[in-house]
Amino acid sequence: MNQTDGLLSCLTYIIRLHFCRAQKELIEKEQREDSLKHRQRIVHRDDVLDQIRDKEQQKISERNAFFEEGIRLDEEARLRRLKLDEVKRKKLGELR
């Protein structure tokens, strides 16, 4: 083996070393970027799920308020009917 072959093999080794290092850095960078994107997707998903839960809770509250209003109106109507029935009974009693 002459000096040129040794120098070439040394240069080849150095080039491979630099290439491997660059490849490793690139892989690590891609992994960091993938990890960041994954975390961002999770945050986005959680935000969307929170919005869905909030909308559902709002609809439940509106529905409950609607039914409570209906119940209140029914009770008011029942009380008016009772009063009216009482007035009718009084009038009929006075007419007899």
Order of alpha helices (4+ residues) and beta strands (2+ residues): alpha
